[in-house]
Amino acid sequence: MAFRQRNHAFDLLCGICILRMIVLHVAGFCGMRGFLWCEKMMAWTFFFMSFFFFKAGYFNKTVSGNSKEYCIDRTKRLLVPYISWTLIGDAIFFGMMLFNLDMFMPYLEKRITWEHNIMISRPYGNAPIWFLFSFYVAYLFMHFIGKVRHLRWIIVTFPFISYWLYTQGNPLPMSLSNVFLGIFFFFLGRLWKWVMQHVPRMTMMAISAVFIGLFIYFNIHYHGEYDMSLNQYVQRPVGAIVNSILALCGFAGILLSLPMKRVPFVNFIGEHSMVYFVAHYPLLIIYHLTHRLFYHTMKGHWEDFILCLAFILITCTWLVPKIESVTWLSGRMKKK
């Protein structure tokens, strides 16, 4: 039986995106988000979360089919893991605080609100999994858009809708204002795949190199950033969108045109990205709150940054086969 070879280029990009995310989250708990290296990383990799929508569009064959079966499949793959990891993360977050309620009560009274669970899809104990909920809604949205002929052309207006929602304070519940730009990048991935299939490889590499060069130039001289988790634009909104398009298409075009070899560990993370994505933040919470219970702070401590990063990567790697064997945790359907 022949098995389809994995795409090492996208696994590499995916692994880098996951590593970048974990590094920034650990840096945040260590009080380093204001450090120059952290700000520069954000400025040059702000489009990384958009990459996951772009990648999904590139590999997606169709969002059509029987609506009931489609919705059930996406619910199992995305919504069920979102609910599961919300409960796991919050159980860890609030459960550990019970060990010293007097210490954490001021924080709980000041920061914890019921509205958070309605307006924001970022659970207290596992904030990054907002992506799963937005991804789920985006897939449903795209499916029903596809039911009406030519309706998908409205997607070209989605960046404008995204920005308008931002100017209105992102009024949609569960952080869903980001869905519009997510769908835009999804279909950008599909379009770029079509382009790559119809353009000679050397020409594609030249075009992609030009895109990367333009991205570097515009990101310096016409800089803008987009935080997908909050649907938030920083500095120039047009710069954020244009630079994201240039970077996604440019880097994908170059790497997919080259004979890529598997990079140890980084590709492994990309191949099992779901595990690292859903599990790293609860582990970070465990490390952080354990220190707090012993009246120790992570802020400003490079040794904690390194140890916490190692703890998360080693533990997630160990958890890969365990989590992937459980559908309601990984979203992986068992092969028939």
KEPA-255258 format. One record per residue (C-alpha): z, x, y; residue number from 1; residue in one letter. Coordinates in nm, 3 decimals, decimal comma, always signed. Layout:
ATOM         Z         X         Y   resi   resn
ATOM         Z         X         Y    NUM      A
...
***
This chain:
ATOM         Z         X         Y   resi   resn
ATOM    +0,000    +0,000    +0,000      1      M
ATOM    -0,106    +0,149    +0,336      2      A
ATOM    +0,139    +0,147    +0,622      3      F
ATOM    +0,031    +0,141    +0,986      4      R
ATOM    +0,121    +0,467    +1,157      5      Q
ATOM    +0,358    +0,430    +1,448      6      R
ATOM    +0,241    +0,506    +1,798      7      N
ATOM    +0,424    +0,830    +1,879      8      H
ATOM    +0,327    +0,816    +2,248      9      A
ATOM    +0,498    +0,485    +2,315     10      F
ATOM    +0,793    +0,576    +2,091     11      D
ATOM    +0,836    +0,891    +2,301     12      L
ATOM    +0,822    +0,695    +2,628     13      L
ATOM    +1,058    +0,435    +2,487     14      C
ATOM    +1,304    +0,702    +2,374     15      G
ATOM    +1,297    +0,865    +2,718     16      I
ATOM    +1,357    +0,526    +2,883     17      C
ATOM    +1,658    +0,457    +2,660     18      I
ATOM    +1,803    +0,805    +2,718     19      L
ATOM    +1,758    +0,766    +3,094     20      R
ATOM    +1,935    +0,430    +3,085     21      M
ATOM    +2,232    +0,563    +2,887     22      I
ATOM    +2,264    +0,871    +3,110     23      V
ATOM    +2,269    +0,656    +3,426     24      L
ATOM    +2,525    +0,414    +3,283     25      H
ATOM    +2,757    +0,698    +3,180     26      V
ATOM    +2,703    +0,859    +3,521     27      A
ATOM    +2,803    +0,531    +3,686     28      G
ATOM    +3,135    +0,521    +3,498     29      F
ATOM    +3,190    +0,885    +3,594     30      C
ATOM    +3,136    +0,806    +3,963     31      G
ATOM    +2,818    +1,013    +3,982     32      M
ATOM    +2,565    +0,752    +4,095     33      R
ATOM    +2,585    +0,895    +4,447     34      G
ATOM    +2,510    +1,250    +4,329     35      F
ATOM    +2,175    +1,395    +4,433     36      L
ATOM    +2,046    +1,440    +4,077     37      W
ATOM    +2,128    +1,080    +3,996     38      C
ATOM    +1,960    +0,946    +4,309     39      E
ATOM    +1,650    +1,153    +4,239     40      K
ATOM    +1,637    +1,026    +3,881     41      M
ATOM    +1,654    +0,669    +4,008     42      M
ATOM    +1,387    +0,735    +4,272     43      A
ATOM    +1,138    +0,874    +4,021     44      W
ATOM    +1,211    +0,654    +3,718     45      T
ATOM    +1,285    +0,314    +3,875     46      F
ATOM    +0,989    +0,163    +3,686     47      F
ATOM    +1,131    +0,244    +3,342     48      F
ATOM    +1,267    -0,107    +3,268     49      M
ATOM    +0,926    -0,249    +3,361     50      S
ATOM    +0,784    -0,023    +3,090     51      F
ATOM    +0,938    -0,240    +2,815     52      F
ATOM    +0,743    -0,544    +2,939     53      F
ATOM    +0,430    -0,328    +2,976     54      F
ATOM    +0,471    -0,193    +2,622     55      K
ATOM    +0,524    -0,542    +2,479     56      A
ATOM    +0,204    -0,660    +2,645     57      G
ATOM    +0,010    -0,359    +2,520     58      Y
ATOM    +0,100    -0,421    +2,157     59      F
ATOM    +0,123    -0,799    +2,164     60      N
ATOM    -0,163    -0,967    +1,977     61      K
ATOM    -0,102    -1,320    +2,097     62      T
ATOM    +0,152    -1,550    +2,263     63      V
ATOM    -0,026    -1,859    +2,132     64      S
ATOM    +0,019    -2,057    +1,810     65      G
ATOM    +0,238    -2,343    +1,701     66      N
ATOM    +0,497    -2,395    +1,974     67      S
ATOM    +0,784    -2,487    +1,742     68      K
ATOM    +0,734    -2,188    +1,513     69      E
ATOM    +0,680    -1,956    +1,811     70      Y
ATOM    +0,999    -2,069    +1,988     71      C
ATOM    +1,206    -2,040    +1,668     72      I
ATOM    +1,074    -1,689    +1,605     73      D
ATOM    +1,151    -1,570    +1,959     74      R
ATOM    +1,493    -1,732    +1,946     75      T
ATOM    +1,580    -1,538    +1,632     76      K
ATOM    +1,442    -1,211    +1,767     77      R
ATOM    +1,582    -1,224    +2,121     78      L
ATOM    +1,818    -1,511    +2,206     79      L
ATOM    +2,039    -1,482    +1,897     80      V
ATOM    +2,097    -1,104    +1,946     81      P
ATOM    +2,166    -1,173    +2,315     82      Y
ATOM    +2,437    -1,425    +2,226     83      I
ATOM    +2,577    -1,204    +1,949     84      S
ATOM    +2,607    -0,894    +2,166     85      W
ATOM    +2,745    -1,097    +2,456     86      T
ATOM    +3,031    -1,211    +2,232     87      L
ATOM    +3,082    -0,862    +2,088     88      I
ATOM    +3,080    -0,694    +2,428     89      G
ATOM    +3,314    -0,945    +2,590     90      D
ATOM    +3,549    -0,936    +2,290     91      A
ATOM    +3,578    -0,557    +2,329     92      I
ATOM    +3,606    -0,575    +2,710     93      F
ATOM    +3,877    -0,841    +2,730     94      F
ATOM    +4,042    -0,749    +2,399     95      G
ATOM    +4,114    -0,392    +2,509     96      M
ATOM    +4,257    -0,515    +2,838     97      M
ATOM    +4,519    -0,714    +2,645     98      L
ATOM    +4,681    -0,386    +2,541     99      F
ATOM    +4,805    -0,345    +2,899    100      N
ATOM    +4,753    -0,673    +3,080    101      L
ATOM    +4,974    -0,571    +3,373    102      D
ATOM    +4,742    -0,280    +3,450    103      M
ATOM    +4,422    -0,484    +3,439    104      F
ATOM    +4,542    -0,815    +3,583    105      M
ATOM    +4,458    -0,722    +3,949    106      P
ATOM    +4,104    -0,637    +3,837    107      Y
ATOM    +4,072    -0,959    +3,637    108      L
ATOM    +4,196    -1,177    +3,921    109      E
ATOM    +3,965    -1,010    +4,174    110      K
ATOM    +3,643    -0,962    +3,976    111      R
ATOM    +3,627    -1,217    +3,694    112      I
ATOM    +3,468    -1,554    +3,780    113      T
ATOM    +3,333    -1,844    +3,575    114      W
ATOM    +3,022    -1,855    +3,795    115      E
ATOM    +2,930    -1,513    +3,660    116      H
ATOM    +2,845    -1,667    +3,322    117      N
ATOM    +2,610    -1,919    +3,482    118      I
ATOM    +2,433    -1,726    +3,756    119      M
ATOM    +2,413    -1,381    +3,595    120      I
ATOM    +2,289    -1,290    +3,246    121      S
ATOM    +2,491    -0,967    +3,251    122      R
ATOM    +2,804    -1,014    +3,034    123      P
ATOM    +3,111    -0,822    +3,150    124      Y
ATOM    +3,126    -0,631    +2,823    125      G
ATOM    +2,753    -0,562    +2,780    126      N
ATOM    +2,574    -0,585    +3,115    127      A
ATOM    +2,236    -0,430    +3,013    128      P
ATOM    +2,147    -0,710    +2,771    129      I
ATOM    +2,030    -0,923    +3,062    130      W
ATOM    +1,696    -0,784    +2,949    131      F
ATOM    +1,702    -0,975    +2,619    132      L
ATOM    +1,755    -1,309    +2,791    133      F
ATOM    +1,487    -1,243    +3,055    134      S
ATOM    +1,250    -1,116    +2,784    135      F
ATOM    +1,312    -1,432    +2,582    136      Y
ATOM    +1,241    -1,666    +2,874    137      V
ATOM    +0,934    -1,460    +2,969    138      A
ATOM    +0,790    -1,498    +2,619    139      Y
ATOM    +0,842    -1,875    +2,627    140      L
ATOM    +0,693    -1,895    +2,977    141      F
ATOM    +0,386    -1,696    +2,869    142      M
ATOM    +0,337    -1,912    +2,561    143      H
ATOM    +0,321    -2,236    +2,757    144      F
ATOM    +0,109    -2,081    +3,033    145      I
ATOM    -0,141    -1,993    +2,761    146      G
ATOM    -0,162    -2,356    +2,651    147      K
ATOM    -0,354    -2,444    +2,970    148      V
ATOM    -0,695    -2,286    +3,011    149      R
ATOM    -0,726    -2,044    +3,302    150      H
ATOM    -0,363    -2,105    +3,406    151      L
ATOM    -0,277    -1,743    +3,330    152      R
ATOM    -0,460    -1,642    +3,648    153      W
ATOM    -0,153    -1,758    +3,841    154      I
ATOM    +0,017    -1,442    +3,709    155      I
ATOM    -0,146    -1,242    +3,990    156      V
ATOM    +0,083    -1,435    +4,228    157      T
ATOM    +0,400    -1,347    +4,036    158      F
ATOM    +0,486    -1,028    +4,232    159      P
ATOM    +0,479    -1,238    +4,551    160      F
ATOM    +0,698    -1,506    +4,387    161      I
ATOM    +0,938    -1,234    +4,270    162      S
ATOM    +0,971    -1,093    +4,621    163      Y
ATOM    +1,007    -1,439    +4,777    164      W
ATOM    +1,291    -1,519    +4,536    165      L
ATOM    +1,453    -1,189    +4,636    166      Y
ATOM    +1,436    -1,288    +5,005    167      T
ATOM    +1,602    -1,619    +4,913    168      Q
ATOM    +1,895    -1,447    +4,743    169      G
ATOM    +1,757    -1,484    +4,387    170      N
ATOM    +1,865    -1,847    +4,344    171      P
ATOM    +1,754    -1,891    +3,981    172      L
ATOM    +2,039    -1,906    +3,727    173      P
ATOM    +2,096    -1,640    +3,462    174      M
ATOM    +1,922    -1,371    +3,672    175      S
ATOM    +1,583    -1,524    +3,588    176      L
ATOM    +1,418    -1,428    +3,915    177      S
ATOM    +1,309    -1,106    +3,741    178      N
ATOM    +1,103    -1,297    +3,482    179      V
ATOM    +0,802    -1,328    +3,712    180      F
ATOM    +0,751    -0,955    +3,759    181      L
ATOM    +0,828    -0,902    +3,390    182      G
ATOM    +0,540    -1,134    +3,295    183      I
ATOM    +0,315    -0,956    +3,544    184      F
ATOM    +0,383    -0,618    +3,379    185      F
ATOM    +0,341    -0,774    +3,032    186      F
ATOM    -0,012    -0,884    +3,115    187      F
ATOM    -0,076    -0,553    +3,291    188      L
ATOM    -0,007    -0,389    +2,954    189      G
ATOM    -0,259    -0,619    +2,784    190      R
ATOM    -0,518    -0,550    +3,053    191      L
ATOM    -0,465    -0,174    +3,030    192      W
ATOM    -0,514    -0,185    +2,653    193      K
ATOM    -0,848    -0,361    +2,705    194      W
ATOM    -0,949    -0,096    +2,959    195      V
ATOM    -0,855    +0,188    +2,723    196      M
ATOM    -1,057    +0,031    +2,441    197      Q
ATOM    -1,370    +0,014    +2,657    198      H
ATOM    -1,352    +0,346    +2,846    199      V
ATOM    -1,430    +0,687    +2,685    200      P
ATOM    -1,123    +0,899    +2,612    201      R
ATOM    -1,201    +1,183    +2,855    202      M
ATOM    -1,282    +0,937    +3,134    203      T
ATOM    -0,957    +0,754    +3,057    204      M
ATOM    -0,762    +1,078    +3,085    205      M
ATOM    -0,925    +1,155    +3,420    206      A
ATOM    -0,848    +0,807    +3,556    207      I
ATOM    -0,489    +0,828    +3,431    208      S
ATOM    -0,444    +1,172    +3,589    209      A
ATOM    -0,564    +1,032    +3,922    210      V
ATOM    -0,317    +0,744    +3,887    211      F
ATOM    -0,030    +0,987    +3,825    212      I
ATOM    -0,135    +1,195    +4,124    213      G
ATOM    -0,144    +0,884    +4,343    214      L
ATOM    +0,195    +0,778    +4,211    215      F
ATOM    +0,347    +1,114    +4,309    216      I
ATOM    +0,189    +1,099    +4,655    217      Y
ATOM    +0,283    +0,738    +4,732    218      F
ATOM    +0,631    +0,772    +4,583    219      N
ATOM    +0,696    +1,050    +4,835    220      I
ATOM    +0,520    +0,903    +5,138    221      H
ATOM    +0,540    +0,529    +5,069    222      Y
ATOM    +0,850    +0,502    +4,858    223      H
ATOM    +0,989    +0,178    +4,724    224      G
ATOM    +1,207    +0,091    +4,428    225      E
ATOM    +1,251    -0,219    +4,215    226      Y
ATOM    +1,572    -0,295    +4,026    227      D
ATOM    +1,458    -0,540    +3,761    228      M
ATOM    +1,809    -0,631    +3,648    229      S
ATOM    +1,886    -0,775    +3,992    230      L
ATOM    +1,528    -0,851    +4,105    231      N
ATOM    +1,611    -0,631    +4,400    232      Q
ATOM    +1,367    -0,437    +4,619    233      Y
ATOM    +1,471    -0,116    +4,793    234      V
ATOM    +1,283    +0,020    +5,094    235      Q
ATOM    +0,914    -0,081    +5,070    236      R
ATOM    +0,843    -0,372    +4,831    237      P
ATOM    +0,467    -0,304    +4,821    238      V
ATOM    +0,539    +0,060    +4,744    239      G
ATOM    +0,766    -0,042    +4,456    240      A
ATOM    +0,498    -0,262    +4,294    241      I
ATOM    +0,199    -0,033    +4,355    242      V
ATOM    +0,386    +0,279    +4,244    243      N
ATOM    +0,508    +0,102    +3,929    244      S
ATOM    +0,151    +0,003    +3,839    245      I
ATOM    +0,023    +0,356    +3,899    246      L
ATOM    +0,302    +0,517    +3,699    247      A
ATOM    +0,288    +0,278    +3,402    248      L
ATOM    -0,089    +0,290    +3,366    249      C
ATOM    -0,111    +0,662    +3,443    250      G
ATOM    +0,152    +0,789    +3,200    251      F
ATOM    +0,052    +0,543    +2,927    252      A
ATOM    -0,315    +0,637    +2,967    253      G
ATOM    -0,248    +1,012    +2,945    254      I
ATOM    -0,012    +0,997    +2,648    255      L
ATOM    -0,220    +0,745    +2,453    256      L
ATOM    -0,533    +0,955    +2,505    257      S
ATOM    -0,371    +1,269    +2,369    258      L
ATOM    -0,300    +1,346    +2,000    259      P
ATOM    +0,076    +1,306    +2,026    260      M
ATOM    +0,313    +1,451    +1,769    261      K
ATOM    +0,653    +1,308    +1,689    262      R
ATOM    +0,933    +1,460    +1,899    263      V
ATOM    +1,252    +1,478    +1,689    264      P
ATOM    +1,542    +1,254    +1,796    265      F
ATOM    +1,370    +1,127    +2,113    266      V
ATOM    +1,109    +0,947    +1,903    267      N
ATOM    +1,383    +0,837    +1,665    268      F
ATOM    +1,558    +0,667    +1,956    269      I
ATOM    +1,229    +0,505    +2,058    270      G
ATOM    +1,169    +0,382    +1,703    271      E
ATOM    +1,515    +0,223    +1,691    272      H
ATOM    +1,551    +0,145    +2,062    273      S
ATOM    +1,706    -0,198    +2,006    274      M
ATOM    +2,016    -0,046    +1,845    275      V
ATOM    +2,074    +0,206    +2,123    276      Y
ATOM    +2,003    -0,062    +2,382    277      F
ATOM    +2,249    -0,326    +2,259    278      V
ATOM    +2,525    -0,098    +2,129    279      A
ATOM    +2,558    +0,178    +2,389    280      H
ATOM    +2,737    -0,024    +2,657    281      Y
ATOM    +3,019    -0,163    +2,436    282      P
ATOM    +3,075    +0,196    +2,319    283      L
ATOM    +3,089    +0,308    +2,682    284      L
ATOM    +3,342    +0,032    +2,752    285      I
ATOM    +3,555    +0,152    +2,458    286      I
ATOM    +3,550    +0,511    +2,584    287      Y
ATOM    +3,625    +0,406    +2,944    288      H
ATOM    +3,905    +0,160    +2,871    289      L
ATOM    +4,069    +0,394    +2,619    290      T
ATOM    +4,097    +0,647    +2,898    291      H
ATOM    +4,230    +0,385    +3,136    292      R
ATOM    +4,498    +0,280    +2,888    293      L
ATOM    +4,621    +0,639    +2,889    294      F
ATOM    +4,604    +0,650    +3,272    295      Y
ATOM    +4,308    +0,886    +3,274    296      H
ATOM    +3,997    +0,840    +3,487    297      T
ATOM    +3,642    +0,944    +3,402    298      M
ATOM    +3,540    +0,971    +3,765    299      K
ATOM    +3,432    +1,318    +3,870    300      G
ATOM    +3,486    +1,463    +3,523    301      H
ATOM    +3,180    +1,639    +3,381    302      W
ATOM    +3,357    +1,692    +3,049    303      E
ATOM    +3,392    +1,315    +3,011    304      D
ATOM    +3,027    +1,267    +3,103    305      F
ATOM    +2,920    +1,507    +2,825    306      I
ATOM    +3,171    +1,382    +2,566    307      L
ATOM    +3,097    +1,015    +2,634    308      C
ATOM    +2,723    +1,074    +2,614    309      L
ATOM    +2,763    +1,258    +2,283    310      A
ATOM    +2,997    +0,985    +2,150    311      F
ATOM    +2,744    +0,712    +2,232    312      I
ATOM    +2,438    +0,891    +2,093    313      L
ATOM    +2,608    +1,000    +1,770    314      I
ATOM    +2,767    +0,659    +1,709    315      T
ATOM    +2,447    +0,465    +1,784    316      C
ATOM    +2,251    +0,692    +1,549    317      T
ATOM    +2,508    +0,625    +1,276    318      W
ATOM    +2,488    +0,250    +1,345    319      L
ATOM    +2,106    +0,228    +1,322    320      V
ATOM    +2,073    +0,125    +0,954    321      P
ATOM    +2,380    -0,098    +0,972    322      K
ATOM    +2,270    -0,299    +1,276    323      I
ATOM    +1,904    -0,317    +1,174    324      E
ATOM    +1,999    -0,473    +0,842    325      S
ATOM    +2,155    -0,772    +1,023    326      V
ATOM    +1,901    -1,007    +1,184    327      T
ATOM    +2,145    -1,173    +1,425    328      W
ATOM    +2,236    -0,830    +1,566    329      L
ATOM    +1,897    -0,657    +1,574    330      S
ATOM    +1,644    -0,938    +1,588    331      G
ATOM    +1,459    -0,770    +1,301    332      R
ATOM    +1,321    -1,020    +1,055    333      M
ATOM    +1,347    -0,927    +0,690    334      K
ATOM    +1,009    -0,855    +0,534    335      K
ATOM    +0,904    -1,108    +0,275    336      K
***
